Amino acid sequence: MIGRFILPLITLLVFYGESLFVHLFQTESWFGDKVMVPHFLVITLILICAFYRYRTALLFGFIFGFFFDIYYTEINGIYLILFPFMVALTQQMMKMLHNNIIVLGMIAVVNLSILEVIVYYIYVILNRTNLTFMEFVDWRLWPTLVLNIVFYLIVSIPFKHYLLSRRKAWLGE
């Protein structure tokens, strides 16, 4: 019974962990003028989609996308749509590619790049940024991808084992 609440609790902790990471590791003091955006929640959703259940990842994508919009962004609806879109995109890519941790890491990098570029263009359309695309790539996209790759390398294997054990228990019920 308690096992049913562990995955939502982990996802909630990752959601709050992103803001905690931003406060603890201020990028100006570590990396100069580069901006590193943690997308740990998106990586968690991608792992849930690949190794547990697509429907669960999609549901969490909607719920946490809504929370993300409320707490972190000025424009409501961006992440409410983009998080489930990333889950659906992952699901479609996983149908075509092998389901292993290395391929999933590449899918995560592609999906995070797509997410960042979409958000950038939404901000350009709404005149919320004046960065050129190349400035965006240099200033935000590359550092963000590096940070999230490091996070993926740290959590992917233990989280994969946890999700596969949860899936086995779910299928056994």
N, C-alpha and C positions, 0 to 999 in steps of 0.2 A: 504494500500500500504506500509506504513512504517513498519507495523507488520511483513512483509516478511524479513526485514533486522535485526530484533531484535535477532533471534536465531543465525544467523551467527556472529553477533556482540558479543553476549554472549560467543559463542564458541571461538572467537578470543581473547576476554578478558581473558578467562580461559587459553588459550594457553600462553599468555604473563604473566598471573598471576603465572604460575608455575616457571618461571625464576625469577620473582620478589620475590616469596616466598623463593627461594633458596638464594637470595642475602640478604633478610631481616632477615631470621632465619638461620644463619650459624650453622650447627649442631655441630661443634666442641665445641662451647661455651655453647651449651645447653645440648648436649647428649654425650659428650666425643668422643669416636672414632666411634660411630655408624653413618651410612649414611641413611638418610631418603630421598627417592626420591619421589617427588610429581608426581602422575599420575592423576592429576585433570582432564586433558583432556580426558583420557580414561574413567573415571567415568562419565563425561559429555556425552560422546558418548554412553555409556551403558544406561544412562537415556533417551537419545534421542531415542535410539533403542526400549526401552521398552515402553515408554509412548507417543511417537510421531510417527515416521515413520522409518522403517528399511532402506529404500533406502536413506533417508536423512542422517542417521547416517553413512551408508556405504560411501556415497559421502564425508561427512566431514572427515571420517576416512582416505580416500585416500588423500584428500587435506592437512589436518593437519599432517598426517604422512609424507608426502613429505616435508612440512615446517619444521617439527621436525627434520628430517634427515639433512636438509640443515643447520639449525641454531645450533643444539645441538650435533650432533654425528659426528664422524669421518668416519663412514661407512654408505654410502648412501644406502637406500633401506630397512634397517631393520624395521623401524617404518612405512614406506610406505606399507609394507606387514602386519606387526603385528597389526596395529590399525584396519584395516578392518577385519582382522582375529578375533580380539577380539569382534567386532560388530557381525560378523557372528556366532561366538561361543555363544554369548549372545542370539541371535535370536533362535538358536537351543535349548538352555537350556530353554528359555522361552516357547517354544512349549511344553516341557515336564512338566514344573513346573507351579505353579500358579503365576500369574502376580500381586505380591504385593511388597511393599517396603522392607519387611524383607527378602523375598526370593531373591529379586534383590540385596540386600546387600550381601548376601552369594555368589551369582553368581559373583558379582564384586570382592569379595575377592579371589575367585577361579581363575577368569580371570586375576587379577593382579598378582597372584602367578605364573600362567602359563607364563604370559608376562615376568616377572622378571627372571624366570628360563630359558626361551628360550634365552633371551638376555645374561644371564650369560654363557650359553653353547656356544653361538656364539663367545663371547669374549674368552672363553677357547680354542675353535678350532682355533681362529686366534692369539692365544698367546698374548692377550691384558690384561690378568689378570693371577695372579699366586695364587689366593685364592682357597682353597679347598671348596667343596660344603658346608660343615658344617660351615666354616668361613663365606662364603657368606650368609648362612641362618642367622647366629648370627649377622653378621656385617651389612647386608643390607636388607634382606628379611623381617624379623620381624619388624624392625623400619619403613620400607616403608609401610607395611600393616597397622600398627597402625596409622600412619599419614593419610593414605588414608581412613581408616575407620572413623576417626574423621571428615575428609572433607565430606565424604558421609553422616554422621549423621547430619551435619550442613546444607547441600544444598539439600538433596534428597526430602524432603517434599515440600519446596517452589518451587523447580524446577519441581517436578512432577505436581503440580497444574498449573504452567505456561504451561507446555507441553501439559497437557490435555486440557486446554482452547484453545491453538493453534491448537490442533488436531480437536477440536470441530468446531472451526472457519474454518479450512481447509476442513472438511467434509461438512460444510454448504455452501461452495462456489460452 
